[in-house]
Amino acid sequence: MKEKSRKKKSVSEEDFKSALIKKALGYDATEVVEEYVSGEEGEIKLTKKKVTKKNVPPDMTALKMLLDNEGEKIEEMSDEMLEKEKVRLLKILSEYQD
């Protein structure tokens, strides 16, 4: 069998955080399954296409990871800084819920 080589994908901290937020809030996903057959003249034809929409529920573990990572910074913040952070996080949450 032919072995596929796997390349390590570099993920930035912002990409990681965005994915973690998406997982923590839950999201809708679409899965497409296509079935093809080979025709008489060698052409490939689509015979079946199934589109399924799934709802992935919020993940409490991802939410806990987000809160734990922010925990170190929170202890060092003033009340004013905490209020600004609260507004920023609420804005992010509202963007992901739309």
N, C-alpha and C positions, 0 to 999 in steps of 0.2 A: 504494500500500500504506500501511496505517496503521503509523506508527512508534511504537514503545513508548519511553517515556522511562525512563531508568534512574536510580534514586536511589542515591546513595552510602550504603552501610550503614556505620555507625560500629561498629568492632570494638574492644573493650577489650583491653588487654594480656593480661588473664587469659584471655579468650576465645581470643585468638591462641595463647597458650601451650598451652591445653587442646587446641586443634585440632592443633598441632604435635606434642604428645605422642601423640595418637591416631594421627597419620600415622607417627610414628617407631616405634610399637609394632605397627602393623598392626591391622586390624579386620575384622569381618564386616559385609557390607552386603546389603540385600534390595532387589531391583529389581522393580517391578510394572508390567507392560504390559497395558493393557486396550484391547479393540477393540469399538467400538459400531457399530450399524447403525440406520438410521431405519426404523420400521415403516410399515405401510400407513396408519395413522391419524396419522402424524407423531410417534408416541412413539419415544423412543430406548431401544434395548435393548442390554444387554451380551451380546456373542456369544462373546468369548474373553477369558480372563484368564490371564496367564502370570506366575508368581512365580519369580524366579531368585535364589538365594543365592550371593553371591560372597565370596571371601576376598581382602582387599586386604593384600598382604604388607608387612612393615615397610619403611620408606623410610630408607635410610642418610643421604640428604641432610638430611632433617628431623632425624634424630638429631644430625648434625654441627652443624646450626644451633642446636639446644638446647645442646649442649656449648660452642659458641663464645660464645653469649650469656651463659652462666654463667661463662665463663673469666675475665672481668674481675673479678668478685666473688670468685672462688676465691683469687686471688693475695693478696687482702687479708685472708683469714680465718685465724684461729688454728686450732690442731689441734682444740680443743674445738668450735669453730664448724663445722669441716669434718665432724666426727663427727655433729653434730646434722643437718647438711645431708644427709649420707649416709642417715641414718635416715629423714628426711623424703622424700627421693627414692625410696627403696626402698618406702615406704608408698604413694606415688603409683603407682609401677610395679605393685605388687601389686593395687591397685584397678582398674587398666586391664586387667590380665590376667584378671580374674574374669569 
